[in-house]
């Protein structure tokens, strides 16, 4: 009779083998899928020997039980071990084939990644140009009905900026994993300065207007002077920061 712990360990090994085979059989049609497969392949390859040794040890254990007719393994236990050995053979061949394929496809996906960089740079430059539009420094847009439109416009641009920022980090990560030089997205830093500060400027203006209106409607005896003083100090710091980051403007 095979101890339950041995059966559990073999089942765990089979689950890992099956999951590894499934993951490595996924197709790679683009750079991201190739890089993901590369990572999975390295992880699987690093652990494979440990799993293989564990299955071999259990196989030796089963054979000794059979040879000495002591607690002879059941047919399902032997069948289970045979299945694991079959999975090991499949995974061995799969790893070998993928390692050869990765070597051959590496240049292809390096080139594909290199072609993605100019498109991202173009999008960043266009967004930066839009962020520097004169509408964001036009005093006429400080009217309440126009501020909401400005805020919505800047919020949408911030969403795009976050997408481009995440994409640049992803591309840099792929470059590291493909062993190619990382691209310095200097234009992204300029976009961050221009857009983030304009976004802060207009949202601060909007928030200040709302608070100021509330203070004006508050009864004199209920005014929280220390709180107002603290908020005023915080907003003065924001103004100081914006003065250092942006050109002088009426906003």
C-alpha angles and dihedrals in degrees: 000000000000114000112251092237090061091050091050093050092050091049090050090051091050091051091052092047092049093048091048093051091048094049094047093050092062111116121249111217100153143024095270094052090047093051092046091050090048091055093047091047092053092047093048093045091052093053099034096087091053091053092044091051091049092052091046091052091051089048091053089049092052091049093051091050089051095046093051095038089232115144089335112216117254120249091251090055092053090045090050090053091048089053090052091050089050090052090050090053091050093048093046091055092042093052092048093050094046093049089055092045093049091055090052096043097043095089091046093057093040087059092046090052092048089055092054094058099070091051092053091046090051092052091048093050092049092050091048090053090050091048090057092055113137091237088080092060097038113115090208088072092061090086111113095244092051097044092068091055091049091049093050090048093050093045089056091049091049089054089054091047091054090050092051091045091052091045092052090052090048092050091048090051091051090049090055092049092047091047097239128130115277119246117238107222095202091160088062090060090052090048090050091053095047101039102035092051094047089048090051092045096054096040090049090050091050094047091046092052091051093049092045091053091050092050091051090055095046117104111251094243092053097051112122099215097180091052092048090048092052092048091048090052091050092051091047087057090051090052091050091051092049092048088058095046103040136044115261112280138161094252 
